[in-house]
Amino acid sequence: MIIKYINKQEKQINLKSLDTENFSSISQIYSFTTENISGYFKCIDFENKNILTVAGSGDHIINAIYCGAKKVVGFDINYLALIFTELKLVALENLEYEEFLNYFLINEKSDINKNRNALNYEIYVNKLEKDLSHKAKECMELLYKDFDNDGYALRNSNIFNNKYDNNSLKINSNLYLKSEFEFKKAKEKIKDKEIILINSSYQNIRLKELSNSNTYDIILMSNISDYIKNIYNVKTNYLEKYIVDIIYNFKKSNTKIVCAYLYNIGQDNYRSEVDNPLLRKKIFNNLNITYTEESFTSVIKNCVDSIIII
């Protein structure tokens, strides 16, 4: 596996300036996806496809490769997310299934025997550090140093957004974590891959900057649509601005864009314009854009999630 960076900015990591409210250049890390990737990746054909995706926790990248993607580019405005994504990719190559779970999973309140191996420093030094890029090593050393090399304290700190961390949900949300067999399958598939990471918001990316071929078959925007009201800083019509932006930035004739992930679609309390089915239908129709919706069982009991595909 080869990991390359585009527009990797030099960041002075100051944990006191960590933004825990918004997505910014230095924000909290998501250890695993909050989406049911296992549910909706089955709706998409990744085989031999070129993928552009939010980097986030790294899970979109790993699951896309697991599903047969040919090339994957991950982007994220959060510098720490890219560092963590690199760490997770390197861990996939170097750790066995149980080691990987113990290294990344958090303790839950009900746990009697605390997992003291979470981000274990000895595992990091002996098995992961050697394969990280210089900047990733530098950043990880700073994080460990701030917690006296206590990975357990680091993993349970506010560096990570642990609000939705539940071990069984994280495993069930990821195809590559379902079993040791699936994990080994992902490990094997990632060996010969070149993965590109870009430190940027979606608004500042152009496909011409990412690929000479200028073509991506599938683009995964994750749940960015939940936060577009803050991104555009307007009370209404921000969904229309978002759709226009991603069409302008990314859309080619055969490109499939998963532009939104919707949680618990049965609820009446809409967090964003995209959650309102009548409003989003009106906006897409006004823009003369064809879209489809795919629904699937959430990993949360008695809930249904969906994705919107342009």
C-alpha positions in Angstrom: 0.0 0.0 0.0 1.2 3.5 -0.9 -0.4 6.6 0.8 0.2 10.0 -1.0 -1.0 13.4 0.1 -2.2 16.3 -2.0 -2.3 19.8 -0.6 -1.0 18.5 2.7 -0.6 21.7 4.8 1.9 22.1 7.5 -0.1 22.2 10.7 1.0 23.3 14.1 -1.1 21.0 16.3 -2.3 22.9 19.4 -4.8 20.8 21.2 -6.0 23.8 23.2 -7.5 25.1 20.0 -9.2 21.9 19.1 -12.7 22.7 17.6 -15.2 20.4 19.3 -18.3 22.2 17.8 -17.6 22.4 14.1 -15.6 20.7 11.4 -12.5 22.8 10.9 -8.8 22.4 10.1 -8.2 20.9 13.6 -11.3 19.1 14.9 -12.3 16.0 16.8 -11.6 12.6 15.3 -14.3 10.1 14.6 -12.8 6.7 15.4 -15.3 4.8 13.2 -18.1 5.7 10.9 -21.5 6.8 12.3 -23.2 5.5 9.1 -24.4 2.0 8.4 -21.9 1.4 5.6 -22.7 -2.3 5.7 -26.3 -1.3 4.8 -25.8 1.0 1.9 -22.6 -0.1 0.2 -24.5 -3.1 -0.9 -26.6 -0.7 -3.0 -23.6 0.4 -5.0 -21.3 -1.4 -7.4 -17.7 -0.6 -6.4 -16.0 -3.2 -8.4 -13.1 -1.8 -10.4 -14.4 1.8 -9.8 -12.5 5.1 -9.0 -13.8 6.5 -5.8 -13.7 10.0 -4.2 -14.8 10.0 -0.6 -14.8 12.0 2.6 -11.9 10.5 4.6 -13.5 10.9 8.1 -12.6 7.9 10.2 -11.0 6.1 7.2 -13.9 3.5 7.1 -15.3 4.7 3.8 -11.9 4.2 2.2 -11.4 0.7 3.7 -14.9 -0.5 2.9 -14.6 0.8 -0.7 -11.4 -1.2 -1.2 -13.0 -4.2 0.5 -15.8 -3.9 -2.1 -13.4 -3.9 -5.0 -12.6 -0.3 -5.7 -9.7 0.3 -8.1 -8.6 3.7 -6.8 -9.6 5.7 -3.8 -9.1 9.4 -3.0 -10.1 10.6 0.5 -10.5 14.3 1.3 -11.1 16.0 4.6 -10.9 19.6 5.9 -9.8 18.2 9.3 -6.1 17.6 9.3 -6.4 15.2 12.3 -8.8 13.1 10.3 -6.3 12.5 7.6 -3.6 11.5 10.2 -6.0 9.1 11.8 -7.0 7.7 8.5 -3.4 7.0 7.7 -2.9 5.3 11.1 -5.9 3.1 10.5 -4.8 2.1 7.0 -1.3 1.2 8.4 -2.9 -0.7 11.2 -5.1 -2.7 8.8 -1.8 -3.8 7.1 0.1 -4.6 10.3 -2.3 -5.8 12.9 -4.4 -8.9 13.2 -8.2 -8.8 13.7 -8.4 -8.9 17.5 -5.4 -6.6 17.8 -7.0 -4.0 15.5 -10.3 -4.1 17.4 -8.5 -3.8 20.8 -6.4 -0.9 19.5 -9.2 1.2 18.1 -12.4 0.4 20.1 -13.3 2.4 23.1 -14.4 1.0 26.5 -18.1 1.2 27.1 -19.6 2.1 30.5 -20.9 -1.5 30.9 -17.4 -3.0 30.5 -16.2 -4.8 33.6 -12.7 -5.5 32.2 -11.3 -2.3 30.8 -9.5 -2.6 27.5 -6.2 -1.0 28.4 -4.9 -1.7 24.8 -6.9 1.2 23.3 -4.3 3.1 21.2 -1.6 1.2 23.2 1.7 3.0 22.8 3.8 -0.1 22.6 1.7 -1.4 19.8 2.1 1.9 18.0 5.9 2.0 18.4 6.5 -1.6 17.6 4.0 -2.3 14.8 2.7 1.0 13.3 5.1 3.9 13.6 7.6 2.5 11.1 5.2 2.6 8.2 3.7 6.1 8.8 4.6 9.2 6.9 6.9 11.7 8.6 4.1 14.2 9.3 1.8 11.4 10.7 4.6 10.2 13.0 5.1 13.8 14.2 1.5 14.3 14.9 0.9 11.0 16.6 4.0 11.5 18.8 2.6 14.9 19.8 -0.8 13.4 20.7 0.8 10.6 22.7 3.2 13.0 24.5 0.3 15.2 25.6 -1.2 12.1 27.4 2.2 10.8 28.7 2.1 8.0 26.2 -1.1 6.7 27.7 -3.1 5.5 24.7 -6.1 4.6 26.9 -6.3 8.2 28.1 -5.9 9.6 24.6 -8.6 7.3 23.1 -11.0 8.4 25.9 -10.2 12.1 25.6 -12.1 14.9 23.8 -9.6 14.5 20.9 -12.1 11.9 19.8 -15.8 12.4 19.4 -17.0 9.4 21.5 -20.6 10.5 21.7 -21.9 7.7 19.4 -19.2 5.1 20.1 -20.7 1.7 20.7 -18.5 -1.3 19.9 -21.1 -3.6 18.5 -22.6 -0.8 16.4 -19.1 0.1 15.0 -18.4 -3.6 14.1 -21.9 -4.0 12.5 -21.5 -0.8 10.5 -18.4 -2.0 8.7 -18.2 -4.8 6.2 -14.5 -5.3 6.9 -15.0 -5.8 10.7 -17.8 -8.4 10.5 -15.4 -11.2 11.1 -11.7 -12.2 11.0 -12.3 -13.6 7.5 -13.7 -10.2 6.2 -10.8 -8.4 7.9 -8.2 -10.5 6.2 -10.0 -10.0 2.9 -9.7 -6.2 3.3 -6.0 -6.6 4.4 -5.3 -8.6 1.2 -7.1 -6.2 -1.1 -5.3 -3.1 0.3 -1.8 -4.4 -0.3 -1.4 -3.2 -3.9 -3.4 0.0 -3.6 -2.3 3.6 -3.9 -4.5 5.8 -1.7 -4.5 9.5 -2.0 -5.4 11.9 0.8 -6.2 15.5 0.3 -6.5 18.2 3.0 -9.4 20.2 1.8 -13.1 21.0 2.1 -15.3 19.8 -0.7 -15.8 23.3 -1.9 -12.1 23.8 -2.7 -11.6 20.6 -4.6 -11.7 20.3 -8.4 -11.4 17.0 -10.2 -8.6 18.4 -12.4 -6.5 18.7 -9.2 -7.0 15.0 -8.3 -6.6 13.0 -11.5 -5.3 13.3 -15.0 -8.2 11.2 -16.2 -10.6 13.7 -14.5 -13.1 10.9 -13.9 -14.5 9.4 -10.7 -17.2 6.8 -10.9 -18.5 7.2 -7.4 -18.3 10.1 -5.0 -19.3 9.7 -1.3 -20.2 12.8 0.5 -21.0 11.0 3.8 -23.3 13.1 6.1 -21.8 16.5 5.1 -25.4 17.5 4.2 -26.2 17.6 8.0 -23.9 20.5 8.4 -24.4 22.6 5.3 -26.5 25.2 7.1 -23.4 26.2 9.1 -21.2 25.9 6.0 -23.2 28.4 4.0 -24.3 30.4 7.0 -27.8 31.1 5.7 -31.2 30.1 7.1 -32.8 28.8 3.9 -31.8 27.5 0.4 -28.5 26.1 1.7 -29.4 22.6 0.3 -29.8 24.2 -3.2 -26.4 25.9 -2.8 -24.8 22.6 -1.7 -26.3 20.6 -4.6 -25.1 23.2 -7.1 -21.7 23.2 -5.6 -21.1 19.5 -5.8 -22.6 19.3 -9.3 -20.2 22.0 -10.4 -17.2 20.5 -8.6 -17.7 16.8 -9.3 -20.4 15.8 -11.7 -19.4 14.1 -15.0 -21.7 12.2 -17.3 -21.4 8.8 -15.6 -20.5 9.9 -12.1 -22.7 8.6 -9.3 -22.7 11.0 -6.3 -24.0 9.8 -2.9 -24.8 13.4 -1.8 -26.4 12.7 1.6 -26.8 10.1 4.3 -30.0 10.4 6.2 -30.4 8.9 9.7 -33.7 7.6 11.0 -35.9 8.8 8.1 -39.1 8.1 9.9 -38.7 11.0 12.4 -40.6 14.3 11.9 -37.9 16.5 13.5 -35.8 17.6 10.5 -32.2 18.6 11.4 -31.5 20.0 8.0 -33.3 20.8 4.8 -32.1 17.6 3.2 -34.1 15.6 5.8 -37.4 17.1 4.6 -38.6 14.8 1.8 -41.0 17.3 0.2 -38.4 20.1 0.3 -35.6 18.1 -1.2 -37.9 16.8 -3.9 -38.9 20.4 -4.8 -35.3 21.6 -4.9 -34.0 18.7 -7.0 -37.0 19.2 -9.4 -36.3 23.0 -9.6 -32.7 22.2 -10.5 -33.8 19.6 -13.0 -31.6 17.0 -11.4 -32.6 13.3 -11.3 -32.0 11.5 -8.1 -32.8 8.2 -6.4 -33.2 7.2 -2.7 -32.2 3.9 -1.2 -33.4 2.9 2.2 -32.0 0.2 4.5 -32.1 -0.9 8.0 -30.1 1.2 10.4 -27.7 -0.3 12.9 -29.9 1.5 15.5 -32.8 -0.7 16.5 -36.2 0.0 14.9 -34.7 2.7 12.6 -34.4 3.1 8.9 -31.7 5.1 7.2 -31.3 6.1 3.6 -29.0 7.7 1.0 -29.7 10.1 -1.8 -27.9 9.4 -5.1 -27.4 11.8 -7.9 
